[in-house]
Amino acid sequence: MASLSQGEGPLFADPSADRARAFFAQKPRALTDKLTSVADAVRRLVQDGDYLAIGGFGGDRLPTAVCHEIVRQGKQNLTLAGHTATHDFQILAAGNLTGRGKTIARCDVAYIVGLEARGLSPHARRVVESGEVECTEWSNYGLAVRFKAAAMGLPFLPVRSMLGTDTFKQSAAREIICPFTGEKLLALPAIYPDCAAIHVHEADRYGNCRIRGTTVADLDLARAAKRLIITCERLIPNDEIRQDPSRTVIPFYCVDAVCEVPFGSYPGNMPYEYFSDERHLCEWLEAEADMERYRAFLDNYLFGVKDFNEYLERCGGLQRMQALRQEELLLHRGR
Amino acid sequence: MELMICCAARLLEDGRTVAVGTGVPCAAAMLAQRTAAPSLVIFFEAGGVGPQLPTMPISVGDSRTFYRALMATSMADVMETCQRGLMDYTFLGGAQIDAYGNLNSTMIGKDYARPKVRLPGSGGASDLASLCWRILVVTNHDRRRFVEKLDFLTTPGYLTGPGAREAAGLPPGTGPYRVITDLAVLGYAEDTKRMQVLSLHPGVTLERVRAHTGFELAVAEPLLTTSPPTEAELIILREEVDPFGYVIGRCAK
């Protein structure tokens, strides 16, 4: 039998299921009204030094308002789960190397810096290449499994991926032998994030949530997180939840705050609601090329607005949202 | 670009499953569905299964990836479908590829803590390359990409050669299958698991392919010439698959 090796990267999250149980033992689970503003939710539920995870898939079903607010409130020294992190990473990186301290200090990397087909973010590159973000490597499925292990109340889960690669060498995973078959597997440590934010289509004031379309890793992430902020396109009556409980995919007892944020995934895509604003995302990427221009861009769109609604106004307001809704529904193609 | 998409599409057999990303792989799968593989099922790693793609997706998680789909599920569900052995093909790319089909999409440079260029990382690539049966790579062919030694081995090909994947613990029988470039179609020698040229695109010489490759390149017997796109393939590609030229480029029209 070959000797077993382990990744050399630092482990940023405590995988202990017992310590997670001790936390969850005192987490409130009463059916209470959790409706609040994004500013209040972030102030109370995101703390300096937290391990933070963002739901959705980068620029798809992104809790944009929470990401903005974290940077606007100047939260510091966060560890980020870099799971399909595209525009979310880009927003949070605006709190690094811009004279506002260091928002991202550590990152479990599966996918960062890039915005898929749109290219690499110059500022996200600056931040990571400067060495000020300590990184450990994983894969997208790897991080999804780490949330799943936590959602199951376990300290780890095995996978058959990442084996034999430098991705594994720079991770904090460990090779193990299956006690039944003798096969080599990779054990991935659970992530119980201190705080997670997820954007959903509909939620009631208690936090019962409905999502349409792909769920990415969010159903496990919601259950893994110690504190969870939900933003929703629409607040719905509790009675509507009770009429079709089969549609509830995140239950209230996982949730700490519910914020109604229409167009909350903008400039990302929200399935069946509105398409991504490629024009704005492109403008953001281009502004990053030059530091002076980027500071002015951030002052205009992020730091100079009081909330997400004002950001939407500066991005073209209802008229722009209407166009993106038509694009999502393919109405602009004559459908 | 059109030739590369056609080559990729022709490799996809009917009744199979393929995990794709945006761009060329997506265009290839769509073309295959409209030619020889109408019942090919497309998967996207964010959870889209069997969509009827109305346009080219921009993100592998955007709503196009599950438009009129058979299922909208989770990333773990898609990856575990691969892990159970149900995914026949996947398409990958990267900044660097070596003779064994290992890929780098993590960083350029020598020092992990201070990369010269930080790239996105594995994303789902390392997972798909570990768990799908056949790995296809579509990439431009130049010495910067086809290197003797990767700066970082993000995603497993045949690792160090025969038996290495199995020794590492990866599922047996999986591995790199084809590399489609702007110059040639390449495969892997059975005995060495090293890349070899299978066919040259029309007008391309073997010398040119070797000049654009940073490692020693074997040649399959007999060395073929890639069939150019047929008129039917081009019409479908230009009019149905990518009418707005997102992938094939507007200049190609």
Interface residues (C-beta under 8 A of the other chain):
Chain A: A2 G56 F57 G58 G59 D60 R61 G82 T84 T86 V109 A110 Y111 I112 V113 G114 E116 A117 R118 L120 R125 V128 E129 G131 C135 E137 W138 S139 N140 Y141 G142 A144 V145 K148 V159 R160 S161 M162 L163 G164 T165 D166 T167 Q170 E175 E183 K184 L185 L186 R212 G213 T214 T215 V216 A217 D218 L219 D220 N269 P271 Y272 F275 S276 E278 E328 L330 R333
Chain B: T22 G23 F44 E45 A46 G47 G48 P54 T55 I58 S59 V60 G61 D62 S63 T65 F66 A72 T73 S74 M75 A76 M79 Q83 N102 T106 Y112 A113 R114 P115 K116 V117 R118 L119 P120 G121 S122 G123 G124 A125 S126 D127 S130 L131 L150 F152 L153 T154 T155 P156 L159 A164 R165 A167 A168 G169 L170 P171
